[in-house]
Amino acid sequence: MKIYKSSVYNEDFKKELQLISKLKNPNIVNFIGFIAEKSQLGIIFEFCENGNLKNFLKNEKNLTWKRKLNILIGISKGMELD
């Protein structure tokens, strides 16, 4: 879940929701929904067993260059525009 510091349901939040709700790619974490209650705004994504990419790379000490390259290829495929 991504929590927002602002509790204001504004145009930026709406735009982000519209964008991520349209993303369908096996290399991108799926959008599940959002929460907008009282003083909290959040975006809910699918559960990733290994955590986010940043934590995975930080904690994984024995990544081979082949594995690193595969990760980079996955990232670039997730960034591709249709």
Secondary structure in CASP SS format (residue, H / E / C, confidence):
PFRMAT SS
TARGET T0000
AUTHOR 0000-0000-0000
METHOD secondary structure of the structure
MODEL  1
M C 1.00
K E 1.00
I E 1.00
Y C 1.00
K C 1.00
S C 1.00
S C 1.00
V C 1.00
Y C 1.00
N C 1.00
E H 1.00
D H 1.00
F H 1.00
K H 1.00
K H 1.00
E H 1.00
L H 1.00
Q H 1.00
L H 1.00
I H 1.00
S H 1.00
K H 1.00
L C 1.00
K C 1.00
N C 1.00
P C 1.00
N C 1.00
I C 1.00
V C 1.00
N C 1.00
F E 1.00
I E 1.00
G E 1.00
F E 1.00
I E 1.00
A E 1.00
E E 1.00
K C 1.00
S C 1.00
Q E 1.00
L E 1.00
G E 1.00
I E 1.00
I E 1.00
F E 1.00
E C 1.00
F C 1.00
C C 1.00
E C 1.00
N C 1.00
G C 1.00
N C 1.00
L H 1.00
K H 1.00
N H 1.00
F H 1.00
L H 1.00
K H 1.00
N H 1.00
E C 1.00
K C 1.00
N C 1.00
L C 1.00
T C 1.00
W H 1.00
K H 1.00
R H 1.00
K H 1.00
L H 1.00
N H 1.00
I H 1.00
L H 1.00
I H 1.00
G H 1.00
I H 1.00
S H 1.00
K H 1.00
G H 1.00
M H 1.00
E C 1.00
L C 1.00
D C 1.00
END
